[in-house]
Amino acid sequence: MSEYILHNYFRSTTSLRVRVALNMKGLAYEYVSYALLDKAHKSDAYLKLNPQGLVPAFEIKGQKLGNGTILTQSMAILEYLDEQHPEPPLLPKDALGRARVRALAQIIALDVHPINNLRVLHYIESEFGADGAAKKAWFLEWANAGMTALETRLQETETGLFCHGDTPSIADICLYAQMFNNERFGLDITPYPTIMGILNQCGKLVAFTDAAPMVQPDAPKT
């Protein structure tokens, strides 16, 4: 029986990050879905798990934490998993390497994803009248800014087949997860050849592809 329960949604970028990490670590987990479009994550039951009303929430059976048995925030969950299950590592062994990988990951996780999240897009629609074209323009503005910065950083010598060296890290996990948002909004990644190459490497790994949105149990069947 699994030690973990992942409360998540098939198309959630942050949920996808955790699914990749669990797959990389070879950890089984129970998959519990919350339909974000139906506001299932705003129910009283879910808010008891995560007062922010965001996915994912990561439940560790038999552990007592600040909020019962729940960890929240995908980046914190990734580092928890890496500390508890060190192999294969999601961060380099050296301090400078870890700082670089965290910085690359945070270009996406902190600077791109939050302002393009579903709740932000809903807000600019409801409060400022942004239509579909305006929301797409908003998304592409910030996604291209992040991809441009990341592409530049990836010209550094520490980059290998992946964002840092020849093994995937949390930076690659964040990049892979963001790719699905980029595709939904039609972001052209051909100006970013290094990013394209790294995504191609990620796509060869079952740990990544098995975490993809459309192969999850709550994904639409048609």
C-alpha positions as CSV (number, residue, x, y, z in Angstrom):
1,M,0.0,0.0,0.0
2,S,1.3,3.4,-0.9
3,E,2.8,5.7,1.7
4,Y,1.7,8.8,-0.3
5,I,-1.4,10.4,-1.6
6,L,-1.2,13.1,-4.3
7,H,-4.2,15.5,-4.3
8,N,-3.9,17.0,-7.8
9,Y,-5.4,17.7,-11.2
10,F,-4.3,16.2,-14.6
11,R,-3.6,19.6,-16.2
12,S,-2.1,21.3,-13.2
13,T,1.5,22.4,-14.0
14,T,2.5,22.2,-10.3
15,S,0.9,18.8,-9.9
16,L,2.8,17.5,-13.0
17,R,6.1,18.5,-11.4
18,V,5.4,16.3,-8.4
19,R,4.3,13.4,-10.6
20,V,7.5,13.5,-12.5
21,A,9.6,13.6,-9.2
22,L,7.6,10.6,-7.8
23,N,8.1,8.7,-11.0
24,M,11.9,9.5,-11.0
25,K,12.2,8.3,-7.4
26,G,10.1,5.1,-8.2
27,L,7.6,6.0,-5.5
28,A,4.0,4.7,-5.7
29,Y,1.2,7.0,-4.7
30,E,-2.5,7.3,-4.6
31,Y,-3.9,9.7,-7.2
32,V,-6.8,11.9,-6.0
33,S,-8.2,14.3,-8.5
34,Y,-9.8,17.7,-8.1
35,A,-11.5,19.3,-11.1
36,L,-10.3,22.9,-11.1
37,L,-12.8,24.1,-13.6
38,D,-15.6,22.8,-11.3
39,K,-13.9,24.5,-8.3
40,A,-13.5,21.2,-6.5
41,H,-10.3,22.7,-4.9
42,K,-12.4,25.4,-3.2
43,S,-14.6,22.9,-1.3
44,D,-14.5,22.9,2.5
45,A,-13.1,19.5,2.5
46,Y,-10.1,20.4,0.3
47,L,-9.5,23.7,2.1
48,K,-8.9,21.7,5.2
49,L,-6.1,20.0,3.3
50,N,-4.7,23.1,1.8
51,P,-6.0,26.5,3.0
52,Q,-4.7,28.2,-0.1
53,G,-7.1,26.1,-2.2
54,L,-4.4,25.2,-4.7
55,V,-3.1,21.9,-6.0
56,P,-1.1,19.8,-5.4
57,A,-1.4,18.8,-1.8
58,F,0.9,15.9,-0.8
59,E,-0.2,13.6,2.0
60,I,2.3,11.5,3.8
61,K,0.6,8.8,5.8
62,G,1.7,8.4,9.4
63,Q,3.5,11.7,9.6
64,K,2.3,14.7,11.7
65,L,3.2,18.0,10.2
66,G,2.0,21.6,10.7
67,N,-1.3,21.0,8.8
68,G,-2.1,17.4,9.7
69,T,-0.2,15.1,7.3
70,I,-0.1,17.5,4.3
71,L,2.7,19.2,2.4
72,T,1.9,22.0,0.0
73,Q,3.8,24.0,-2.7
74,S,5.3,21.9,-5.4
75,M,8.8,23.1,-5.0
76,A,8.8,22.3,-1.3
77,I,7.4,18.9,-2.1
78,L,10.2,18.2,-4.7
79,E,12.9,19.1,-2.2
80,Y,11.3,17.0,0.5
81,L,11.2,14.0,-1.8
82,D,14.8,14.6,-2.7
83,E,15.9,14.7,0.9
84,Q,13.9,11.6,1.9
85,H,14.7,9.6,-1.2
86,P,18.1,10.8,-2.4
87,E,18.4,8.6,-5.5
88,P,18.3,9.6,-8.2
89,P,19.1,13.2,-7.1
90,L,17.0,16.1,-8.2
91,L,19.8,18.6,-7.2
92,P,23.6,18.6,-7.8
93,K,25.9,17.6,-4.9
94,D,27.8,20.9,-5.0
95,A,26.4,24.2,-3.5
96,L,27.0,26.2,-6.6
97,G,25.3,23.6,-8.8
98,R,22.3,23.5,-6.5
99,A,22.0,27.3,-6.6
100,R,22.2,27.3,-10.4
101,V,19.5,24.6,-10.7
102,R,17.2,26.4,-8.3
103,A,17.7,29.6,-10.2
104,L,16.8,28.0,-13.5
105,A,13.8,26.3,-12.0
106,Q,12.6,29.5,-10.4
107,I,12.7,31.4,-13.7
108,I,9.7,29.2,-14.5
109,A,8.2,28.3,-11.1
110,L,8.3,31.8,-9.6
111,D,8.5,34.3,-12.5
112,V,6.5,32.7,-15.3
113,H,4.0,30.2,-14.0
114,P,2.4,32.3,-11.2
115,I,1.3,35.2,-13.4
116,N,0.0,32.9,-16.0
117,N,-1.9,30.6,-13.6
118,L,-5.6,29.8,-14.1
119,R,-6.7,32.0,-11.3
120,V,-4.8,35.0,-12.7
121,L,-6.2,34.5,-16.2
122,H,-9.7,34.3,-14.7
123,Y,-9.1,37.5,-12.7
124,I,-8.0,39.6,-15.6
125,E,-11.0,38.3,-17.5
126,S,-13.5,39.0,-14.7
127,E,-12.1,42.3,-13.5
128,F,-10.6,43.8,-16.6
129,G,-12.6,42.3,-19.4
130,A,-9.8,40.4,-21.0
131,D,-11.1,38.2,-23.8
132,G,-9.4,35.1,-25.2
133,A,-7.1,37.1,-27.4
134,A,-6.0,39.3,-24.5
135,K,-5.4,36.4,-22.2
136,K,-3.3,34.7,-24.8
137,A,-1.3,37.9,-25.3
138,W,-0.8,38.2,-21.6
139,F,0.4,34.6,-21.4
140,L,2.8,34.9,-24.3
141,E,4.3,38.2,-23.0
142,W,5.5,36.6,-19.8
143,A,6.2,33.1,-21.1
144,N,8.4,34.5,-23.8
145,A,10.2,36.7,-21.3
146,G,11.0,33.7,-19.2
147,M,11.9,31.4,-22.0
148,T,14.3,34.1,-23.4
149,A,16.0,34.4,-20.1
150,L,16.2,30.7,-19.6
151,E,17.6,30.1,-23.1
152,T,20.3,32.7,-22.4
153,R,21.2,31.0,-19.1
154,L,21.4,27.6,-20.8
155,Q,24.3,28.8,-22.9
156,E,26.4,28.4,-19.8
157,T,29.0,25.6,-19.8
158,E,27.2,23.8,-17.0
159,T,24.4,22.9,-19.4
160,G,24.5,19.4,-20.8
161,L,21.9,17.2,-22.3
162,F,19.7,18.7,-19.5
163,C,19.5,22.1,-17.8
164,H,22.5,21.1,-15.6
165,G,24.7,18.4,-16.8
166,D,23.5,15.1,-18.3
167,T,20.9,14.1,-15.8
168,P,17.5,15.7,-15.1
169,S,17.0,18.0,-12.2
170,I,14.2,20.1,-10.7
171,A,15.0,22.7,-13.5
172,D,14.1,20.1,-16.2
173,I,11.0,19.1,-14.2
174,C,9.8,22.7,-14.2
175,L,10.6,23.2,-17.8
176,Y,8.8,20.1,-18.9
177,A,5.7,21.0,-16.9
178,Q,5.6,24.5,-18.4
179,M,5.8,23.1,-21.9
180,F,2.2,22.0,-21.8
181,N,1.0,25.4,-20.8
182,N,3.1,26.9,-23.6
183,E,1.6,24.5,-26.1
184,R,-2.0,25.3,-25.0
185,F,-1.4,29.0,-25.7
186,G,0.5,28.5,-28.9
187,L,3.9,29.7,-27.8
188,D,6.5,29.2,-30.5
189,I,9.6,27.6,-29.0
190,T,11.7,27.5,-32.2
191,P,13.6,30.6,-31.1
192,Y,14.8,28.6,-28.1
193,P,16.9,25.7,-29.6
194,T,18.6,24.8,-26.4
195,I,15.2,24.5,-24.6
196,M,13.9,22.5,-27.5
197,G,16.8,20.0,-27.2
198,I,16.3,19.6,-23.4
199,L,12.6,19.0,-23.8
200,N,13.4,16.4,-26.4
201,Q,15.6,14.6,-23.9
202,C,12.9,14.8,-21.2
203,G,10.4,13.3,-23.7
204,K,12.6,10.2,-23.9
205,L,12.2,9.4,-20.2
206,V,9.3,7.4,-19.0
207,A,9.3,9.2,-15.6
208,F,8.4,12.4,-17.5
209,T,6.0,11.0,-20.2
210,D,4.0,9.0,-17.6
211,A,3.4,12.2,-15.7
212,A,2.0,14.1,-18.8
213,P,-1.5,15.5,-18.5
214,M,-3.4,13.5,-21.0
215,V,-2.3,10.1,-19.6
216,Q,-3.6,10.8,-16.2
217,P,-6.8,9.0,-14.9
218,D,-8.8,12.2,-14.7
219,A,-7.9,13.4,-18.2
220,P,-10.7,13.5,-20.8
221,K,-11.0,10.3,-22.7
222,T,-11.8,11.9,-26.0
